[in-house]
Amino acid sequence: MTDANPLIVFTPSGKRGRFPVGTPVLQAARALGVDIDSVCGGRAICGRCQVTVGEGEFAKHGIASRAAHVSAFSDVERRYDRIKGLAAGRRLSCQTRITGDLVIDVPPESQVHKQVVRKEADTRAIEVDPATRLCFIEVEEPDMHKPSSDLERVYKALKEQWGIDNLSCDLAIVTNLQKTLRKGAWKITAAVFSRAPGGGNRLVAIWPGFHDRAFGVAIDVGSTTIAAHLTDLSTGQVAASAGVMNPQIRFGEDLMSRVSYVMMNPGGEREMTDAIRQALNTLAAEVARQAGIDTADILEVVLVGNPVMHHLFLGIDPTELGGAPFALATGLAVTCPARELGLTLNPGAWAYVLPCIAGHVGADTAGVVLSEAPHEQDEIMLAVDVGTNAEIVLGSRARLLACSSPTGPAFEGAQISSGQRAAPGAIERIRIDPVTLEPRYKVIGSDKWSDEDGFEEAIANTGVTGICGSGIIEAVAEMYLAGIINQDGLIDGSLAASSPRIEAANRTFNYVIRSPGSGGNEPVIRITQNDVRAIQLAKAALYAGIRLLMDKLGINQVGKIRLAGAFGSHIDVKYAMILGLIPDCELSKVQSAGNAAGTGARIALVNVKARDEIEAVVRRIEKIETAVEPMFQQHFVEAMAIPHKTAPFPHLAAAVTLPAPKDVAPAGQDGGERRRRRRG
Amino acid sequence: MTDANPLIVFTPSGKRGRFPVGTPVLQAARALGVDIDSVCGGRAICGRCQVTVGEGEFAKHGIASRAAHVSAFSDVERRYDRIKGLAAGRRLSCQTRITGDLVIDVPPESQVHKQVVRKEADTRAIEVDPATRLCFIEVEEPDMHKPSSDLERVYKALKEQWGIDNLSCDLAIVTNLQKTLRKGAWKITAAVFSRAPGGGNRLVAIWPGFHDRAFGVAIDVGSTTIAAHLTDLSTGQVAASAGVMNPQIRFGEDLMSRVSYVMMNPGGEREMTDAIRQALNTLAAEVARQAGIDTADILEVVLVGNPVMHHLFLGIDPTELGGAPFALATGLAVTCPARELGLTLNPGAWAYVLPCIAGHVGADTAGVVLSEAPHEQDEIMLAVDVGTNAEIVLGSRARLLACSSPTGPAFEGAQISSGQRAAPGAIERIRIDPVTLEPRYKVIGSDKWSDEDGFEEAIANTGVTGICGSGIIEAVAEMYLAGIINQDGLIDGSLAASSPRIEAANRTFNYVIRSPGSGGNEPVIRITQNDVRAIQLAKAALYAGIRLLMDKLGINQVGKIRLAGAFGSHIDVKYAMILGLIPDCELSKVQSAGNAAGTGARIALVNVKARDEIEAVVRRIEKIETAVEPMFQQHFVEAMAIPHKTAPFPHLAAAVTLPAPKDVAPAGQDGGERRRRRRG
């Protein structure tokens, strides 16, 4: 049939169909379900619907020539090009009409459901599919011959021009509607939120005329730091990031001391809630400033945090989390107006808080799950987020378990004699010569190792003030590799004879890393027997939690490991395994997940289906409370040894030469204590 | 089969079924879909599920004897009887177990969907089916062996014990949940609202333990007065009523002057919104005080009002309603948290505002429709609510039309020389002797007619200060019946010769109703030619609006008439018809509807389906804007005559002897004006 309608083929989707001459390309795309973006609804304003008329593709598709097959570059496109610029070869698909057989290429940035690569280390892509969408509409003017209200005509426009129905709106929209419509000469941009409780679509914001800025902010509320990422809801790209210290630190360094503060000070939870909400507002203002947008352009906020932070930013007294049975007020995802959290974003902005998993396994861990996707793995994945508690998730597509293990603050440098926060001046890397027992180390703030020329000059400003969490892990692991401690963690006092680094102290021994000259004010940096034991207790707790979940799952081996959080980012996975923090695993399959909780928040922000996903996954995670598991204590005791008393470490042994078992004579009282503990 | 399970028959429903021995009667009722109320869910606390074991019914149902067929009065029932009292013969159906064949009578007050007779004048009954229900639940305690959050266990209890799912809640519920659960020892009462935007069920309030008070308040926000009815949501009964003057009166007596105030004073709408919301809070506190409840027991508020009031209490600038095209910001029903309207009821209370029909036909008229139900009539019903504008609804089950007609304030006594508000001292009834032309009248505040002994003493406190709306209607109608004015409304000056009541004034004549003694300060009460004309203009506008709708419907006759509002309550329908305010109709079928708008609000408060009903009806009402209807002017001119120039009045003529047409010589300039006006 020679008089058939022209054929149009879209790439990369390959979707094709025949349409009458004169049909706009955008309209044909919609009819075929081709994914082309638009905010203005085909009015040549937003420029989101750009396409390329497929040069060179014609022969391939059996289409002979290009010239006559689309309408000429129109005045409307010329105007758009003049005002906003249109790259060479690009057309606005809403203005380009079919005149003959045709191939149209939709570039990635013109797709509604753009893919955002989640992070460099991983190829899992996130589809941009936000809960809040902007819709430019032209609204009928009021007509006395067919009386109807302004809001009804807005709903009609959203239905007819965008296919959106089942609409409701905030009272604030109604109170601003008439002025906005008249200011915009009956053209407005509406933000529609699709996730309000109960269902339906909610009109949350309106602007006169065309408005093309819709942002969201993903916030990870940590006990120590709060990090925010401002994200463009139309592209999924991060526009700005910022972090601040959690101001609640003035109420207590660690979580439990903050819970205690509330218990001791009636109304204290209100103070802490106010402090955190103020910090959230400061952060939101800061990322908006960086990106050069108004905070009123922030239409959504997604929050994660551990259970205590979660309760406090929601305004819930965390007292119940301070003691058994550790009952959460709510573990369900929370969707509420952001203004109810005291956040000053767009007045119609909504907040989404990821679900909590259990009393000690919070929305931050849900963020880790969303980011690392253990529920999509065929092999068993272990995801660990280490803080004062370690939050542990283990499993695969088939089954997922989670628990929290009370590691205590040793991994963060607390309760360690030379321990300190990860800050300039802190030792973060260390190597020990197994022959001479001499250490070399790196300090935060300098690139040089301590045995390199110019090291002392490089650190002159800060000095060496202590050792941070990752430094302690390496120090103890290297002490083990160098034979300074044996598998039981006992410092071999007999080495004092051959090395001044081994220092007697009361009835035990220390390993001295740095002893400053007599003139300086810098402290001696050493690892004491107590420090080693604190690390052993912490790592045993972590391992025991992991082992408990492995038992429940009936496995002896994990396929891959993700270490999340600041600690997981800085730690060298090899040392973590030497120390026995984590079970044996192929070393290449142990990776840092960075701020996976924050990444999870960003995923939930840009992709609405991810919210359903994490809510469903969290529901089916089996929650294990270590405190009531009899096996936990046994695993804990067995895990005190380095790397472990009984578990085999084939992958580790293949990668690292582990020292032969060594009998170290216990020195005085301390060794006896250790033995009693091991009998447990 | 002799060993079949016992048969249980419920009256009055007649539902029947067989259940194992030991089944509680309430459980059998639920299984059969028998309507028995319960707040406590079968725990012998609420006493809502009372039944009577059907004495004397046994033979009729073929059941031989009563004694052995239910379990004995239990200790639990005895305890309930001791604490709250149980009438003789009553049993708690949750505690009464089936032991043999049985008839159970469910008294009306034990039914969930109790019927409330809407008002004395009408037999239409309203089913009690509120949007907010109380549910007593027992919540599982937290258990470390199966960690779950408190809110999740509350939702589980609501699902398992009440069949309620798809739940969401306010953040405030979550923040109070843990303390409430522990205070109530894991027993709480939850209020669940089923009408939140988007759908689903919303947990709006919680109390520790058993709580059995749930109220709603229906408020009619009139331009002049605001009336509130506190209603028990479980029985549908009004618990208290109160009214206050609308404090907005200080911004302007009538609606348009208030709109002008906003136009002239930037931010003036905020002042008026604050004033009205403050009045609503005062009223709510007053009805709560009267009923002896806490305002926190008020869980819902339903509001009606004309479009300007509607916009102002919602916080919407009413400027657009002040001029063509009279666009409403929203005509849709509004469902929003009551706190967003600044109302201090229960913090989780919801507000429902009935839909508006058009720019001059408001939510108050929707209330009239819900109350008078023209959409359920087989014959044509005319419902009229007269204020500064008359709001008119006409139609039946098949088709419904509405419009507003600019009657002006004459019917309220404004712009009438001796006019005043309906208040003590105002003449409200008047009769004129057709022979002597002497009047007799009644004054608000006294039961005596002016020709009765002791009249002057009875009114000594107030004097006679003016004439109110209903008095003016009667005065003009009686003047017509007495031949003082002719059909054209012209005062017959020739009568001045025979009666001192006819008084010359400039070039026209007055009718003097009361001329106080020379010593007093009281005014002369008279009806001037201008007064008659003002009433003619008002009634012509009203009639023209009605006639316009009759044209649209293609009818010449209405089946029944409802006069709503204060004016409609005080007016004598016969005089309204003599004057030609309303079309001819069988007099017995013209009734006052009282405060029908407020009644509509009460119906929407106690019956959730009524909200769907009125929203659906309003959508299909055909809205007519009189300002753009060419026929309106013609109808207006024709309706100036008393009762009407051309329309027949067969029913009126049968009931009242109307004067023969009379030619009155026009007196001077005024008559000329009148003739010009009639020519249009």
Boltz contact constraints between the chains, C-beta under 6 A:
constraints:
  - contact:
      token1: [A, 142]
      token2: [B, 325]
      max_distance: 6.0
  - contact:
      token1: [A, 142]
      token2: [B, 327]
      max_distance: 6.0
  - contact:
      token1: [A, 144]
      token2: [B, 325]
      max_distance: 6.0
  - contact:
      token1: [A, 144]
      token2: [B, 625]
      max_distance: 6.0
  - contact:
      token1: [A, 144]
      token2: [B, 628]
      max_distance: 6.0
  - contact:
      token1: [A, 145]
      token2: [B, 628]
      max_distance: 6.0
  - contact:
      token1: [A, 147]
      token2: [B, 358]
      max_distance: 6.0
  - contact:
      token1: [A, 147]
      token2: [B, 359]
      max_distance: 6.0
  - contact:
      token1: [A, 147]
      token2: [B, 623]
      max_distance: 6.0
  - contact:
      token1: [A, 147]
      token2: [B, 625]
      max_distance: 6.0
  - contact:
      token1: [A, 149]
      token2: [B, 328]
      max_distance: 6.0
  - contact:
      token1: [A, 149]
      token2: [B, 330]
      max_distance: 6.0
  - contact:
      token1: [A, 149]
      token2: [B, 331]
      max_distance: 6.0
  - contact:
      token1: [A, 150]
      token2: [B, 327]
      max_distance: 6.0
  - contact:
      token1: [A, 150]
      token2: [B, 329]
      max_distance: 6.0
  - contact:
      token1: [A, 151]
      token2: [B, 330]
      max_distance: 6.0
  - contact:
      token1: [A, 152]
      token2: [B, 331]
      max_distance: 6.0
  - contact:
      token1: [A, 168]
      token2: [B, 197]
      max_distance: 6.0
  - contact:
      token1: [A, 168]
      token2: [B, 198]
      max_distance: 6.0
  - contact:
      token1: [A, 171]
      token2: [B, 336]
      max_distance: 6.0
  - contact:
      token1: [A, 171]
      token2: [B, 340]
      max_distance: 6.0
  - contact:
      token1: [A, 174]
      token2: [B, 329]
      max_distance: 6.0
  - contact:
      token1: [A, 174]
      token2: [B, 330]
      max_distance: 6.0
  - contact:
      token1: [A, 175]
      token2: [B, 315]
      max_distance: 6.0
  - contact:
      token1: [A, 175]
      token2: [B, 316]
      max_distance: 6.0
  - contact:
      token1: [A, 177]
      token2: [B, 329]
      max_distance: 6.0
  - contact:
      token1: [A, 178]
      token2: [B, 320]
      max_distance: 6.0
  - contact:
      token1: [A, 178]
      token2: [B, 329]
      max_distance: 6.0
  - contact:
      token1: [A, 196]
      token2: [B, 198]
      max_distance: 6.0
  - contact:
      token1: [A, 197]
      token2: [B, 168]
      max_distance: 6.0
  - contact:
      token1: [A, 198]
      token2: [B, 168]
      max_distance: 6.0
  - contact:
      token1: [A, 198]
      token2: [B, 196]
      max_distance: 6.0
  - contact:
      token1: [A, 198]
      token2: [B, 198]
      max_distance: 6.0
  - contact:
      token1: [A, 198]
      token2: [B, 199]
      max_distance: 6.0
  - contact:
      token1: [A, 198]
      token2: [B, 200]
      max_distance: 6.0
  - contact:
      token1: [A, 199]
      token2: [B, 198]
      max_distance: 6.0
  - contact:
      token1: [A, 199]
      token2: [B, 199]
      max_distance: 6.0
  - contact:
      token1: [A, 200]
      token2: [B, 198]
      max_distance: 6.0
  - contact:
      token1: [A, 315]
      token2: [B, 175]
      max_distance: 6.0
  - contact:
      token1: [A, 316]
      token2: [B, 175]
      max_distance: 6.0
  - contact:
      token1: [A, 320]
      token2: [B, 178]
      max_distance: 6.0
  - contact:
      token1: [A, 325]
      token2: [B, 142]
      max_distance: 6.0
  - contact:
      token1: [A, 325]
      token2: [B, 144]
      max_distance: 6.0
  - contact:
      token1: [A, 327]
      token2: [B, 142]
      max_distance: 6.0
  - contact:
      token1: [A, 327]
      token2: [B, 150]
      max_distance: 6.0
  - contact:
      token1: [A, 328]
      token2: [B, 149]
      max_distance: 6.0
  - contact:
      token1: [A, 329]
      token2: [B, 150]
      max_distance: 6.0
  - contact:
      token1: [A, 329]
      token2: [B, 174]
      max_distance: 6.0
  - contact:
      token1: [A, 329]
      token2: [B, 177]
      max_distance: 6.0
  - contact:
      token1: [A, 329]
      token2: [B, 178]
      max_distance: 6.0
  - contact:
      token1: [A, 330]
      token2: [B, 149]
      max_distance: 6.0
  - contact:
      token1: [A, 330]
      token2: [B, 151]
      max_distance: 6.0
  - contact:
      token1: [A, 330]
      token2: [B, 174]
      max_distance: 6.0
  - contact:
      token1: [A, 331]
      token2: [B, 149]
      max_distance: 6.0
  - contact:
      token1: [A, 331]
      token2: [B, 152]
      max_distance: 6.0
  - contact:
      token1: [A, 336]
      token2: [B, 171]
      max_distance: 6.0
  - contact:
      token1: [A, 340]
      token2: [B, 171]
      max_distance: 6.0
  - contact:
      token1: [A, 358]
      token2: [B, 147]
      max_distance: 6.0
  - contact:
      token1: [A, 359]
      token2: [B, 147]
      max_distance: 6.0
  - contact:
      token1: [A, 623]
      token2: [B, 147]
      max_distance: 6.0
  - contact:
      token1: [A, 625]
      token2: [B, 144]
      max_distance: 6.0
  - contact:
      token1: [A, 625]
      token2: [B, 147]
      max_distance: 6.0
  - contact:
      token1: [A, 628]
      token2: [B, 144]
      max_distance: 6.0
  - contact:
      token1: [A, 628]
      token2: [B, 145]
      max_distance: 6.0
